[in-house]
Amino acid sequence: MAQNFPIQLARPEGGDMTTLQHIDLHCPICDTQFRSQAVVSTNSFGGKRTDFHERAAGMQPLPFLVHMCSRCGYSGSERDFSDEADVSQLLKEHVWNELAPTLVTSAVSGSEKYEAAAKVAEWQAMEPRHVADLLLRAAWCCVDEGDTEAERYFRRHAARTFEQALGIYDGVGRDEHAVLTYLVGELWRRIGDVKAAKVWFNKVSEEIIDSQSQQWIVDAARQQRDCPREWFG
Ligand SMILES: [Zn+2]
């Protein structure tokens, strides 16, 4: 059956497979040039989990949307390696003292890259909303890496950071309050803290500002509280 290889049954018609290309990046911390892999095209035909983890059919793009310098451990998106990167002396010290010593020479996993990027974002004094997003992505990567303990660790860290963002005046756009309140509930549910999950799911209806366009969030919160599902749709 060699002629049938590679089997591409999972590829939906008209959809793009996840394809990568090598890119050359310049580290703004240590001045090293290094090679990374970036996503050229991908798809969302793998469905969406109820924590908004969107799946591609075939290879997952997530680990390749973040990059790590192989010399000092500085991590972030492609933009963080461009001239737009916000690099202070303090950030450099943090990277050299806290990321560089723990750098591994073997292949770095997606969750490790996102964890480092979340630290960098914190040192850059980025908003908690942004840091929480990186932590959530680290948790999503752990799902594919099959590391349930690390997944739970990042989910908890993400949930607390989203809570922090929701607690700050203007920490999150008003129109995002309901969906992030739902997400915090869903994160606690996936961690296994049903009680905390319920508290957050029950708060969702108070955060609605447009009952028509946001009804789905109220419905999703009720569903995940009473009869949880793994996937949307
Ligand atoms: Zn570097």
Boltz pocket constraint, residues with backbone or C-beta under 6 A from the ligand:
constraints:
  - pocket:
      binder: B
      contacts: [[A, 27], [A, 28], [A, 29], [A, 30], [A, 31], [A, 32], [A, 69], [A, 70], [A, 71], [A, 72], [A, 73], [A, 74]]
      max_distance: 6.0
